[in-house]
Protein backbone atom coordinates (compact mmCIF):
# COMPACT_ATOMS: atom_id res chain seq x y z
CA UNK A 1 0.00 0.00 0.00
CA UNK A 2 3.06 2.25 -0.02
CA UNK A 3 3.22 2.76 3.76
CA UNK A 4 6.61 2.81 5.47
CA UNK A 5 6.93 0.70 8.64
CA UNK A 6 9.58 1.10 11.33
CA UNK A 7 10.35 -1.28 14.18
CA UNK A 8 11.34 0.42 17.41
CA UNK A 9 13.26 -0.62 20.50
CA UNK A 10 10.42 -0.18 22.96
CA UNK A 11 7.61 1.82 21.33
CA UNK A 12 6.21 -0.93 19.10
CA UNK A 13 5.98 -0.39 15.36
CA UNK A 14 5.39 2.91 13.54
CA UNK A 15 3.58 3.39 10.22
CA UNK A 16 4.18 6.43 8.00
CA UNK A 17 1.37 6.77 5.43
CA UNK A 18 2.83 9.92 3.82
CA UNK A 19 0.94 12.25 6.15
CA UNK A 20 0.75 10.78 9.65
CA UNK A 21 3.13 8.74 11.79
CA UNK A 22 1.10 6.26 13.87
CA UNK A 23 2.45 3.89 16.50
CA UNK A 24 1.06 0.42 17.24
CA UNK A 25 2.04 -1.24 20.50
CA UNK A 26 0.93 -3.79 23.08
CA UNK A 27 -2.15 -1.62 23.73
CA UNK A 28 -3.37 -2.25 20.15
CA UNK A 29 -2.57 -5.99 20.32
CA UNK A 30 1.11 -6.23 19.32
CA UNK A 31 2.75 -9.09 21.26
CA UNK A 32 5.72 -6.94 22.40
CA UNK A 33 7.01 -3.39 21.98
CA UNK A 34 10.55 -4.29 20.84
CA UNK A 35 10.18 -4.98 17.10
CA UNK A 36 13.11 -6.85 15.51
CA UNK A 37 11.70 -7.79 12.09
CA UNK A 38 8.95 -6.91 9.60
CA UNK A 39 7.63 -8.85 6.58
CA UNK A 40 4.51 -8.81 4.39
CA UNK A 41 2.77 -11.98 3.20
CA UNK A 42 0.90 -12.64 -0.06
CA UNK A 43 -2.41 -11.56 1.47
CA UNK A 44 -1.07 -8.17 2.54
CA UNK A 45 -0.81 -9.15 6.22
CA UNK A 46 2.16 -7.65 8.01
CA UNK A 47 4.25 -9.81 10.35
CA UNK A 48 6.17 -8.16 13.17
CA UNK A 49 8.94 -10.11 14.86
CA UNK A 50 9.49 -9.07 18.46
CA UNK A 51 11.31 -10.09 21.62
CA UNK A 52 8.28 -12.22 22.62
CA UNK A 53 7.24 -13.83 19.30
CA UNK A 54 5.53 -12.49 16.20
CA UNK A 55 2.26 -10.69 15.51
CA UNK A 56 0.29 -10.78 12.25
CA UNK A 57 -1.56 -7.56 11.41
CA UNK A 58 -4.37 -7.72 8.84
CA UNK A 59 -4.96 -3.96 8.79
CA UNK A 60 -7.44 -4.11 11.66
CA UNK A 61 -6.47 -6.81 14.14
CA UNK A 62 -3.27 -8.31 15.56
CA UNK A 63 -2.96 -12.09 15.97
CA UNK A 64 0.03 -13.07 18.08
CA UNK A 65 2.22 -16.17 18.07
CA UNK A 66 4.49 -16.91 21.02
CA UNK A 67 5.60 -19.97 23.01
CA UNK A 68 2.02 -21.31 23.28
CA UNK A 69 1.87 -21.36 19.45
CA UNK A 70 5.27 -23.11 19.16
CA UNK A 71 7.44 -19.98 18.83
CA UNK A 72 9.91 -19.67 21.74
CA UNK A 73 12.90 -17.36 22.02
CA UNK A 74 13.71 -13.69 21.70
CA UNK A 75 14.80 -11.43 18.84
CA UNK A 76 12.34 -12.81 16.29
CA UNK A 77 13.11 -12.18 12.62
CA UNK A 78 10.44 -12.97 10.01
CA UNK A 79 10.71 -14.12 6.39
CA UNK A 80 7.91 -14.84 3.91
CA UNK A 81 9.41 -16.99 1.16
CA UNK A 82 8.36 -17.04 -2.52
CA UNK A 83 5.92 -19.89 -1.78
CA UNK A 84 4.20 -17.86 0.94
CA UNK A 85 5.63 -19.87 3.83
CA UNK A 86 6.24 -17.89 7.04
CA UNK A 87 9.66 -18.52 8.64
CA UNK A 88 11.01 -17.09 11.87
CA UNK A 89 14.41 -17.09 13.51
CA UNK A 90 14.88 -16.50 17.23
CA UNK A 91 17.39 -17.13 19.99
CA UNK A 92 16.00 -20.71 20.02
CA UNK A 93 16.48 -21.47 16.30
CA UNK A 94 14.34 -21.55 13.14
CA UNK A 95 10.57 -22.12 13.05
CA UNK A 96 8.07 -22.54 10.22
CA UNK A 97 4.35 -21.73 10.37
CA UNK A 98 2.04 -24.66 9.74
CA UNK A 99 -1.45 -23.18 9.79
CA UNK A 100 -1.87 -21.74 13.27
CA UNK A 101 1.20 -23.31 14.91
CA UNK A 102 4.95 -22.82 14.46
CA UNK A 103 7.12 -25.94 14.27
CA UNK A 104 10.86 -26.15 14.90
CA UNK A 105 12.96 -26.47 11.73
CA UNK A 106 16.18 -28.12 12.84
CA UNK A 107 19.40 -26.82 11.32
CA UNK A 108 22.34 -29.23 11.38
CA UNK A 109 25.32 -28.18 13.49
CA UNK A 110 28.56 -27.60 11.56
CA UNK A 111 31.87 -28.63 13.07
CA UNK A 112 33.53 -25.53 14.55
CA UNK A 113 37.11 -25.77 15.88
CA UNK A 114 36.84 -22.97 18.44
CA UNK A 115 33.17 -22.09 18.96
CA UNK A 116 32.52 -18.44 19.78
CA UNK A 117 29.24 -16.60 19.99
CA UNK A 118 28.08 -13.10 20.89
CA UNK A 119 24.68 -13.76 22.53
CA UNK A 120 23.28 -17.31 22.37
CA UNK A 121 24.87 -20.27 20.57
CA UNK A 122 22.80 -21.00 17.48
CA UNK A 123 20.67 -17.84 17.68
CA UNK A 124 19.35 -17.00 14.22
CA UNK A 125 20.24 -13.37 13.54
CA UNK A 126 18.87 -13.25 10.00
CA UNK A 127 16.81 -15.19 7.43
CA UNK A 128 17.10 -14.47 3.71
CA UNK A 129 15.84 -15.95 0.43
CA UNK A 130 18.14 -15.48 -2.55
CA UNK A 131 17.18 -15.07 -6.22
CA UNK A 132 17.55 -18.84 -6.76
CA UNK A 133 15.07 -19.66 -3.99
CA UNK A 134 17.68 -20.83 -1.48
CA UNK A 135 17.01 -19.98 2.15
CA UNK A 136 19.92 -18.61 4.17
CA UNK A 137 20.20 -18.50 7.96
CA UNK A 138 22.74 -16.28 9.74
CA UNK A 139 23.66 -17.94 13.02
CA UNK A 140 25.40 -16.88 16.21
CA UNK A 141 28.58 -18.92 16.46
CA UNK A 142 27.83 -21.30 13.57
CA UNK A 143 28.28 -19.11 10.49
CA UNK A 144 25.74 -19.18 7.67
CA UNK A 145 23.61 -22.07 6.50
CA UNK A 146 22.06 -22.42 3.03
CA UNK A 147 19.00 -24.63 2.52
CA UNK A 148 18.06 -25.47 -1.07
CA UNK A 149 14.84 -27.29 -0.14
CA UNK A 150 16.61 -30.65 0.11
CA UNK A 151 19.98 -30.25 1.76
CA UNK A 152 22.06 -27.88 3.88
CA UNK A 153 25.43 -26.28 3.14
CA UNK A 154 27.37 -24.55 5.92
CA UNK A 155 29.77 -21.64 5.59
CA UNK A 156 32.10 -20.76 8.47
CA UNK A 157 35.41 -18.99 9.07
CA UNK A 158 37.09 -22.09 7.67
CA UNK A 159 35.35 -21.27 4.35
CA UNK A 160 36.41 -17.61 4.40
CA UNK A 161 33.80 -15.82 6.53
CA UNK A 162 35.33 -13.14 8.72
CA UNK A 163 33.36 -14.48 11.71
CA UNK A 164 31.07 -17.35 12.65
CA UNK A 165 28.63 -14.77 14.05
CA UNK A 166 26.59 -13.91 10.94
CA UNK A 167 24.11 -11.12 11.68
CA UNK A 168 22.87 -10.16 8.19
CA UNK A 169 22.72 -11.61 4.68
CA UNK A 170 22.03 -9.85 1.37
CA UNK A 171 22.40 -10.44 -2.36
CA UNK A 172 23.69 -7.95 -4.90
CA UNK A 173 22.57 -7.46 -8.52
CA UNK A 174 25.25 -9.91 -9.75
CA UNK A 175 23.99 -12.69 -7.47
CA UNK A 176 26.83 -12.44 -4.96
CA UNK A 177 25.80 -13.22 -1.38
CA UNK A 178 27.11 -10.82 1.27
CA UNK A 179 27.43 -11.59 4.97
CA UNK A 180 27.48 -9.00 7.75
CA UNK A 181 29.13 -10.29 10.89
CA UNK A 182 29.52 -9.40 14.52
CA UNK A 183 33.18 -9.85 15.24
CA UNK A 184 36.03 -8.72 17.38
CA UNK A 185 38.51 -10.83 15.40
CA UNK A 186 39.96 -7.93 13.44
CA UNK A 187 43.20 -6.32 14.61
CA UNK A 188 42.90 -2.74 15.88
CA UNK A 189 43.06 0.01 13.25
CA UNK A 190 46.34 1.90 13.25
CA UNK A 191 45.37 5.51 12.81
CA UNK A 192 48.92 6.80 12.93
QUINORUR-V94657 format. One record per residue. N is the residue number from 0. RES is the residue in one letter. OMEGA is omega in whole degrees, 0 to 359 (NA if undefined). BURIAL is # if it has 24 or more other C-alpha atoms within 12 Angstrom, else .. Layout:
n=[N & N]
res=[RES & RES]
omega=[OMEGA & OMEGA]
burial=[BURIAL & BURIAL]
//
This chain:
n=[0 & 1 & 2 & 3 & 4 & 5 & 6 & 7 & 8 & 9 & 10 & 11 & 12 & 13 & 14 & 15 & 16 & 17 & 18 & 19 & 20 & 21 & 22 & 23 & 24 & 25 & 26 & 27 & 28 & 29 & 30 & 31 & 32 & 33 & 34 & 35 & 36 & 37 & 38 & 39 & 40 & 41 & 42 & 43 & 44 & 45 & 46 & 47 & 48 & 49 & 50 & 51 & 52 & 53 & 54 & 55 & 56 & 57 & 58 & 59 & 60 & 61 & 62 & 63 & 64 & 65 & 66 & 67 & 68 & 69 & 70 & 71 & 72 & 73 & 74 & 75 & 76 & 77 & 78 & 79 & 80 & 81 & 82 & 83 & 84 & 85 & 86 & 87 & 88 & 89 & 90 & 91 & 92 & 93 & 94 & 95 & 96 & 97 & 98 & 99 & 100 & 101 & 102 & 103 & 104 & 105 & 106 & 107 & 108 & 109 & 110 & 111 & 112 & 113 & 114 & 115 & 116 & 117 & 118 & 119 & 120 & 121 & 122 & 123 & 124 & 125 & 126 & 127 & 128 & 129 & 130 & 131 & 132 & 133 & 134 & 135 & 136 & 137 & 138 & 139 & 140 & 141 & 142 & 143 & 144 & 145 & 146 & 147 & 148 & 149 & 150 & 151 & 152 & 153 & 154 & 155 & 156 & 157 & 158 & 159 & 160 & 161 & 162 & 163 & 164 & 165 & 166 & 167 & 168 & 169 & 170 & 171 & 172 & 173 & 174 & 175 & 176 & 177 & 178 & 179 & 180 & 181 & 182 & 183 & 184 & 185 & 186 & 187 & 188 & 189 & 190 & 191]
res=[X & X & X & X & X & X & X & X & X & X & X & X & X & X & X & X & X & X & X & X & X & X & X & X & X & X & X & X & X & X & X & X & X & X & X & X & X & X & X & X & X & X & X & X & X & X & X & X & X & X & X & X & X & X & X & X & X & X & X & X & X & X & X & X & X & X & X & X & X & X & X & X & X & X & X & X & X & X & X & X & X & X & X & X & X & X & X & X & X & X & X & X & X & X & X & X & X & X & X & X & X & X & X & X & X & X & X & X & X & X & X & X & X & X & X & X & X & X & X & X & X & X & X & X & X & X & X & X & X & X & X & X & X & X & X & X & X & X & X & X & X & X & X & X & X & X & X & X & X & X & X & X & X & X & X & X & X & X & X & X & X & X & X & X & X & X & X & X & X & X & X & X & X & X & X & X & X & X & X & X & X & X & X & X & X & X & X & X & X & X & X & X]
omega=[178 & 176 & 173 & 181 & 182 & 172 & 179 & 180 & 176 & 179 & 180 & 181 & 180 & 178 & 174 & 182 & 182 & 180 & 187 & 173 & 181 & 178 & 173 & 183 & 180 & 180 & 179 & 178 & 176 & 185 & 181 & 183 & 175 & 186 & 186 & 179 & 180 & 175 & 177 & 180 & 184 & 182 & 181 & 174 & 175 & 179 & 181 & 174 & 183 & 176 & 184 & 183 & 179 & 176 & 175 & 181 & 183 & 183 & 179 & 189 & 173 & 170 & 187 & 180 & 178 & 181 & 180 & 178 & 176 & 183 & 178 & 173 & 182 & 175 & 187 & 169 & 184 & 176 & 170 & 183 & 185 & 176 & 179 & 180 & 178 & 177 & 173 & 174 & 180 & 176 & 180 & 178 & 183 & 180 & 181 & 180 & 176 & 183 & 181 & 184 & 172 & 177 & 178 & 176 & 188 & 173 & 176 & 180 & 176 & 176 & 179 & 182 & 181 & 182 & 178 & 179 & 182 & 181 & 183 & 179 & 178 & 177 & 178 & 181 & 186 & 172 & 184 & 172 & 182 & 185 & 178 & 181 & 176 & 173 & 180 & 179 & 175 & 189 & 178 & 178 & 183 & 175 & 180 & 180 & 177 & 178 & 183 & 182 & 180 & 185 & 183 & 172 & 181 & 176 & 182 & 176 & 179 & 179 & 177 & 175 & 179 & 180 & 174 & 178 & 185 & 186 & 180 & 181 & 179 & 178 & 178 & 185 & 179 & 180 & 176 & 177 & 182 & 182 & 173 & 185 & 171 & 185 & 170 & 183 & 182 & 175 & 179 & 179 & 177 & 184 & 181 & NA]
burial=[. & . & . & . & # & # & # & # & . & . & # & # & # & # & # & . & . & . & . & . & . & . & # & # & # & . & . & . & # & # & # & # & # & # & # & # & # & # & # & # & . & . & . & . & . & # & # & # & # & # & # & # & # & # & # & # & # & . & . & . & . & # & # & # & # & # & . & . & . & # & # & # & # & # & # & # & # & # & # & # & # & . & . & . & . & # & # & # & # & # & # & # & # & # & # & # & # & . & . & . & . & # & # & . & . & . & # & . & . & # & . & . & . & . & . & # & # & # & . & . & # & # & # & # & # & # & # & # & # & # & . & . & . & # & # & # & # & # & # & # & # & # & # & # & # & # & # & . & . & . & . & . & . & # & # & # & # & . & . & . & # & # & # & # & # & # & # & # & # & # & . & . & . & . & . & . & # & # & # & # & # & # & . & . & . & . & . & . & . & . & . & .]
//
